[in-house]
Amino acid sequence: MDDMFRTGALKSIVLVLLIFCSTVFPSAQESEQQPPRHPPAFRVTSTVYTVDAIITDGKGRQVSDLTREDFEIESGERVYPVENCSYLPLEPTDPVWPEQARLRLRPSEVRRVFVFVISTPLVAVSSPRGSASFAHVALAGVHDAARILTTFVDKQMRPGDLAAVIWVDGDNGALCQVTNDREMLRKAIASRRSQPIGHAPTSTVFITPRGIDASSLMQQNLRAVSAVSQAIDYIKVLPGRKVVVFASRFLLHRLPRLPEGETVADAISDVVDKANRNAVVIYSMDLRGLDSRGPSPFEPPEGLFHLANETGGRAFMNENDLSRAMGRILEENRGYYLLGFKIGEKEPEPRKIKVRVKRKGLRLQARAAAFSSSSLVTIARSDEPVDLSGLVNSPLRLGELELSLAPTLHFPDNGPVEVVSYLGLDFAKLQLEDGPQGTKQARLETVVQIIGPNGKVVLNEAKQQGFGVEKQKLEEAGREGFVRLYGAKTAGAGHYQVRASVRDLVSGKSGNVSAVIEVPNRNPRELYLSEVLFGNPREGKISFEPYRFDKPENPRYGLWVLPGKDDKPVEVHARILSGDQVVATWRPIRIDKTTPPPAFLFDRIELSWCQPGRYTLLVTATQGKRSLERKAEFEVR
């Protein structure tokens, strides 16, 4: 590549393209969104409009003591009074994660829902004078986004929060789900960092004497916009404050000499309308940090500001500390105002509005458009949905039946690895009928699905089944529960999600549950260690989370170990911790070439010495420089 390319007109064009490396997505206009525990105070009619607003002071702190007299709304050159004003607090007063934090939330427990959409395309520029790749830009974007997300999960996420991560330029699969399980979110973050940058297709911009062809980058942008649309679909019927955070680079948006930008802008407009109808607010982040600041033509893309301003969010530009920007997003969403106003005449929607706050010194964020309350998408609030297929796909814990899953692996002599999962049900919650010969019978309808790493279903089993229990074994059944085994052949390595929903056909009660398991290659390049499984699979006796054991019970546990290609042996250590203190340890187990892989380690925990309380089983496997650990918390009673 000659000096003319490095310093001349071609470099200017590259800079122009970098302008659009921002994170933009059509914004969400949210009108009546509110947590289920804080219902709106006003009646809903076809002429009532609702809009949400965030008010902060000069230091960025929430202001929560305003009344309807402090607001006014302008629409169509007229000013309308606010007739109803409610402030809805969202952040829990107790930031400590409860003991059952990995259990899915019930609708009444949801306060905020965050979906992070990350777009870090691999962009290249080609011209008659040479070519350039921006792989380092994509790599930096992935690491920056992963750092922001890790800080959020480890330090900023609160009880009552749900979250999901969507990597536009990576594989998502079973890890792309709305959850309050922080360990699951950490896996979703790590999944993209473990994929090579070249895993994603390259978006090449061609510069010719006839002009600039950015059609490849436009297709990547459309995938990113589609991911934001998908994020809205994930959360549109969920309760609570719904926020999409879109972080990106290289986003085209209505640029001179680049008609592809018009196509992207039109797609953004469609998503903005969809977000507004579904009460979703969108924040945007420019992953370039301070590089966004500089002389023309190196200016921030207009799309970021359009996205945030139209939806009541905010565009974060020129920020080197994006974790601090995430902190501001969380502060702004500790609560919000829900404003109701009436307009006599009926006009096409959405209705363009401008919300004003009268008290001086305050900063307001609100949508630029509103829908009548009757036009908004209804939030599903029922704890007892009728459709089992809908129940199995819900990220919330619904129904009255308590279900549990214990997924594990099976390595047949020939063929692919299999995912097998035990489904447990609290037998005491079932309504039994009298059966023949003095037995008690239960009748159940079940739906079980296993989703592969590419998002495809590898098992979808729906059936009605009945089973009987002899009277003398009712006590044992009530203690051990109802357990069934499901399994499917895998379609390659990766994370698989197991979902289940059950309805008691006698009482009508139902419940749902899900779990994720990582499936390795049979001959992995690196050491693999599965999650801990309590119980004795050979006898069909499985324990489910939360693990509770009564003395003098000595529970068994097991897990799979697959050595990597490193010739060094694997050493496995097991310890029992009380808090941070090691209170028991076992002699290390050594796995070398004489042990045919995979190895299933199976052992028993002696509890006779344990005082009642909470403990942690810590299993560590080390091969060379690679070390993995798995934890399982349990209670001794």
N, C-alpha and C positions, 0 to 999 in steps of 0.2 A: 504494500500500500504506500503510495507516494505522499510527499509533503502536502500536495494540493488537497488530498483527501483528509489529512489530519487537521489542516488549518483553514481550508477554503470553504467553498459553498456547500460541499457535501456535509461537512461537520455542522453547519448551520441547520441543515435539514434534519440531521439527527437530533439536534437540540430541540427543534420544533416538535419532533416526535416525542421526545422525552417530556414535553409539556403535558402530554396527555397520559403520562404514566401515573395518573392519580387514581384514587379509589372512589369511583362514583357509582352510585346506583340510585335509581329513581326512588324517591323518598316515600315514606309511608305516612299517610295522613290518618291520624287516629282520632276518632271522635268520641266514641262512648266507651273506650276501653277502661276497665277498672277491675280490681280484684273482687272475687266473689263475696268477700266478707265486708265490702264497702259498696253496697248497691247505690245507684244514683237516686237522688231525692226528688227528681221531677218526673212528671208524666211524659210519656212518649206519644207524640202525635205526628202527623205528616208534615206539620209546619214547624216543628221543634228541631233546631239544629244543636249539635253538641260539638265542642272542640276541647282538646286537652291543652294545657299550658304549663310551662315550667318557669318559675320565678326565682332568680338568685340575686344576691346583693353584690356590692362591688368586689367582695372577696371570693365570689363564686359559691357562697353558702346558700342553702335552700331557705326561702322565706315562706312560711306556712300560715300566717295570721291574716291574710287578706280576705275581704268580703266582696260580695258582688258589686258593691258601690265603687270598688277600686279598679274595675274593668269596664271597657266598652269595646264594641265590635263594629267595624265599618264594613259595609258591603254595598256595592252599587251606588256609591256617593251618598249613602245614608248611614247614620250612626244608630246602632241599636243597643239598648241597655241589656245587661246580663241579668236574667231573671233567676237563675239558679247557680250557685257556686259551692262546690264541695272540694276540700283538700283531702286527698287520699294518701296517707302514709304507706310506704312500701317496705322499708328496711326493718328487719326485726330489732327489737330493743336488746335482745340477747344474741351477740354475734357468735357464741360458742356453738359448735356443731354438736347436735344431739347424738346419743349413742347409736341410734338407728338411722344415721345420716345416709347410708347406702340404700335404704328402702325408698322406693319411688314415692313421690309426693301425691297426696290426695288433692283434688281441685281446691278445696278450702285452704290448703297450705301454700299454694303457689302465690308468690308476690311479684316476681320479675322473671322474664324469659329473655335470654340473650342468644342470638345466633350470629356467629362470626363467619363472614364470607371473605376468604383470602384469595386474591388474584395476583399471582407473581409470574407472569408469562415469560417464557424464554424468547427474547426478541433478537432478530438479526436484521442487518441492513445490507442490501446488495446493490451495487451500481457498476457501470462500466469501468470505473476507476478502482474498484476494490470492494471489499466487504468487511463488515465488523459484526461481532457477536457480543451481546450484552448478558452472557451467562453469569458474570459476576454480579450483575444487578439483580437477576432472579435469585441467585443464591443468598445475597444480602437480604432480599425481601423475605425469603423463607425464614431466615434466622431472626430477623427483626420481629416478624409476626409471631413466631414460636415463643420468643422472649415475652412479648406482650401477653399472650395467652397463658403462659406458665405463671406469670405474676398474678393474673386474674384468678386462676384456679387455686393457686396456693395461698394467696393473701387477701384477695378482694371479694371472692365469691362468698355469699352468705346463705344460711339456712333459708329455705323458701325460694331460692334461685334455681332456675333451670337453664341449661346452656347446651349449645351444639356448635360444632366446628365443621365448616365446609371448605375444603381446598379445591379451588376451581381447576388447578393444574396438577392435581394428584388423585390417587385412588382414595375413595371414601368408604364405600361399602358398608359393612355392619357397624363401623365405628361412627358413622354419620347419623347420630340420633340425639334427640333432645333428652337430657338426663340431669339428675342432680348428683350422680356418682362421679366424684372428682377423679378417682382412679381411671375411670373410663375416659374422661376428658383428657387426662394426661396421655393415654394411649393414642387418642385421636390426634393430639398435637405431635407426638413422636412419629406417627405414621408417615407424615410428609417429610420430616427431617431425615428419615431413614431411606427415602427414595432418591435416586440420583436426579439431578436437575434435568439431565437429558431424557428422563422418563417421559416428560411432557413433550408434545409436538412443538417444533420451533415455528414462531410466527415471523415470517420474513417479509420485510418491506422492500419493494423493488423501486429503485430510482432510475428512470430512463429519460432520454431526451423528450419523450412525450409527456412525462409527468411522474407522479408518485402512485404506485399501486400498493395500497395497504389492506387489500381484501383478506389476506391471511390473518392479520392482526384484528381486523373487524370480526372475523369468525370467532377468535378467542374472546373478544369483548362481548359478543352475543352469548357465548357460553357463560361468561361471568354474570351478565344480566339475568340469564336464565337461572343461574344458581341463586340469585337474590329472590327471584320469583319462587323458586323451590323452597327457600327459607321461609317465605311468607306462608306457603302452603303447610309447612310443618307446624306453624304456631298459630294460625289464624283462628282456630276454635278454642285455643287455650285461654284460661283466665290470667289475670295479672297484667302488668305493664310489659308490652312486647317491643323489643328493641333488636334491630339488625345493625351490626357494626360491619361496614364494608371497607376493607383495607386493600389497596390495589396500586399497581403501576401501569402505565401505558394504556390509558383509557381515552379513546377518541370521542370527541363530542363537538359537532358542528364547527369544523375547522375549514378555513379557506383552502381551496385546492385539494381537499380530501373529502370527496363525496361519501366515503365510507362512514365518516363521522355522523352524517345525517341519519344513516340507517341505525347506528348505535343510539343516537339521541331519540329516535322514534321508539325503539325498544325500551329505553329508560322511561319515557313518558307512560307507556303501557304499565310498567311495573309500579310507577308512582301512583297511578290510579288504583291498581290492585292493592297496594299497601294502604292507601287511604281508606278504602272500603273495609279493610280488615283490621283497622286500629293498630297499625304497626308504624313505629317511628324509626327512621334510619339515620345513623351517624356515619360519616365517612372519614377515612384516614388516608393521608398521602404517605406511603411508605418511604418516599425519598428523603424525608426529613428536611434539613436545612438546604439541601440541594435545590429545593423548589424556589428559593430566593435568588434573585439575580437579575441582570439586565435583560431587556427584550432580546430574543423572543422567549426567554426562559421564564415564563409566567405560569402561575397555577392554573390548571384547567377549570373552565367555567362549570363543567358538569358537577364537580364536587360541591360547589356552593349552591347550585341549583337543587341538587339532591337534598342537602341539609335544610336549606331555607324553606323548601316546599313542604317539608314533613315535620317541622318542629324539632329537628335534630341539630347537629352542628358539624361543620367541616373542620378537621384539624389539619392545618398546613404548617410548614416551617417548624416542625416539632422534631427535635432530636430525641427527646425522651417521650416516646409514645406510651409508655406505662403510666406516666403522669397524665397524659391525655385520657387514658382509660379510667384513671382515678376521677377525672372531672366528669366523665360520662356517668360513672356510678353515683357521684355526688348529686348530679342533676336528676338522677332517677331514684332518689330516696323517697320521692313522693311527687305528686302532680295535682294540678287543679283540673276539675271537670266543670266546664262552663256551659250553661244552656241558655239559648236565646230563641226568640220567635220572630219569624218574618211572615207577614200576612200573605203576600203574593207568592204563587208557586212559580219557580223558575227552573230551567235545566240545571242538573247537577253534574260535577261538583260546583258549589257556590264559592266564588272567590271572596275571601274575607281578609281583614287585617285586625288582629287583636291588639289592644293597647292596655297598658297598665298606667294608672294615673299617679301613683305614688312615685316621687322622684328618687333617682339613685338606684333603681332596680333594673335588672335585665330580664327580658321576656323572650321565651322561645315558644312558638306556636305554629300550627300549620297555616298555610296560605289558602286553604280551601276547606270546605266543610260539606258534609252530606247530612240530609235529614235523618233523624234517628231511625225512621222506618226503612231506610236504604242500607243500613249497616248490616254486616254479617253477624248473625246471632252467635254468641259464645256458648259453647256446650258446657253446661254446669251440672248435668245430672251425674250422680254417683252410680247409677244403675242403668247403663245403656242396654238397649234390647239386642243389638246386633253383635254376635260374638266375633265376627270378622273385624268389625270396627274396634271392639274391645281389645283384641290381640295386638292391634297396631297402635294403641294409645300409649303415650309416654307417661301417663298418669296412673296411679294406683286406684282402681275403680272396683266397686262392688264390696260385698261383705265377706266373701270367702278369702281366706288367707292362703296363697299359693307360694311354693318355693321351687327353685330349680337348682340342680347340681350337675352342671355339664362336665364331661370328661372326654377322654379319647379312647379309641380302640385301634390297635395296630394288627390287622389280619396278616397272615403269612403272605398272602398275595393280594394285590389290589390297593386302592388308595386308602389313606387314613380315614377313619370314620369318627364323626361326632356323635356321642351318645349322651343323653341327658335324662336324669331322674326328675320326675315331676312329683312334688309332694303336696298334699292337701290336708288341712286340719280336719280330721274325721269328725270331731265334735261339732263342727259347724254344719254338717250335712243333716238333712231331714230324712230319716229312714222309714221304710215301709215294712210291714210284716211280709215275710217270705215263706216258702214251703219248709216244712220240718223245723219250725221254730226259729228260722234264721231271720236276720234283719237285712234288708236290701236297700241299696242306693242306686239311683239312676242319674247318670251324668252325660252332659254334652261337652265335648272337648274340641278345641282347635289348637294344633301345635304346628309351628312353622320354624324352619331353620333357614336363615338368610346367609348367603355366601359373601366373600369379600368384594365381589363385583356387584352386590346388591340383588343378585338373582336368588330365587327361592329354590333350595335343594330338597326341602321337605315341606309339604303342606297337607296335613292330615286332619280331617274333621270327621268325627264319628259320635254316635251315641252308644253308650255302653252301660251295663248294669253289673253289679257284683253283690254277692251275699256274704254275710259274716255270721258265724255261729254265735249264739248268745254267750257262751263261755269265753269267747275270744273278743268280745266287744271292748272290754277294758284294755286289752293289749292293742287293739286297733285304734282306740282313742289316744293311746300313748304314742304309738309309732306312726299313726296317720295312714293316709292312702297314698301309695307310691306306684307310679307307672314308669316304664322305661321306653324312650323313643330314640331313634338313631337314623343317620343317613350318611352315605358316602360323600366325601368332600370333593370339591372340584379344584383342588390346589391349596397351597399354603395361604395363610392370612387369618383375619379375624372373622368368626362366624357368630351370628346372633341367634339365640334360641328364644322364641316367644310362645306363650301359652295363655289360653283363656279357658275357663271352665264355668259351666252353669249346672246347678243342681236342678234337675227337671221336676223335682217334687216341690221344693220351696220357691224356686225361681231365683234364688240367690246366685251371684256370679262373682268372678274375680279374675285378675290377670297378673302376669309376671313376665320378666325377660332377663336374660343373662348373656354374656359374651365370653367366648373362649378363643384363644389363639391356637391355630393349627400349624405345626411346623412341616417342613419337608422331611421325608424319611431319612435323608442324609443331609442334615443342615450344615451350612458353612460355619455357623457359630453355635455355641452351647444353647440349648433350649431347656427351660424348666417350666412345667405346667403349674397351674394353681393347685392349692391344697384341697384334697377331697377327704372329708371326715366320714367314716363308716367302713363297712365291709362289703364291697360290691359283689364279692363271690357269694355272699349269703343274701344279697338283695336288701341289706340294711344300710340306709344312708341317713346322715344327719344334714340338716339344712340350716342356713343362716337365719337368725342369729343363733350361734352355737351355745348351747347350755347343757352342762353335764352335772349329774348328781353323784356325789360320792356314795359308794365306793366304785362307781363306774370308771373303767379305764378305756377311753375311746381309742379307736384305731384311726390312722390317717394314712394317706398315700398320695404320691404324685409321680409324674413321668419325668425322666431325665434322658435327653438325647445329647451325647457328646458332639462337639463340632469337629471340623476337619483337622484341628490341632492335634498332634500326636500325643500331647501331654494328657495324663489321666485327669479325671474329674473327682474332686473331693466335695462331699455333701455333709454339711454340719446342721444339726437340729438343736435348737435351744428354746427354753421357755422363759419369757420375760414377764415380770410384774412391774408395770411402768417402764422405766428404762433400765431396770436392774435384771441381770441374768440370774435366775433362781434354779435352773436345771439345764443340763447339757448332756448330749449323747456322744459316744465315740464316733468320729467321722467315718463315713462310708466311702470307700474308694472304688471308682469305676474306671477300668482300663480296657485295653484291647481284648482281654480275655472274657469280658462281659458283652454278650451280643446285644446291640441296641435294638429297640429302646429298652431302658431299664425302668421298671415300676417299683419304686421304693415304698415299702409297706411296713409300718411300725405301730407300736402301742404307746400311749401316754399314761404313765403311772400318776394317779391323782391322789393317792392316799396321804401324801405329805402336804397337799395344797390346802390352804385356808380358803374359805369362801371369798370370792372376789373375781376380778377380771384379769385375764392373762392373754399373752400373745405367743403363738407358736411361730417361730422364725426359722425358716429353712434357707440356707445359703449354699449355692453350688458354685464352685470355682474351677476353671480350666485355663491354665496359663494366666494371662492378664485379664480375662473376662470373668466377671463375677455377677451372679444373679441372685436375688432373694425373693422369697414369697412369704407373706404374713397371713395369719388367720387368727382373729381374735375369738376368745371363747370365755364363757363364764362358768365358774365352779360354784355349785350351790350346796 
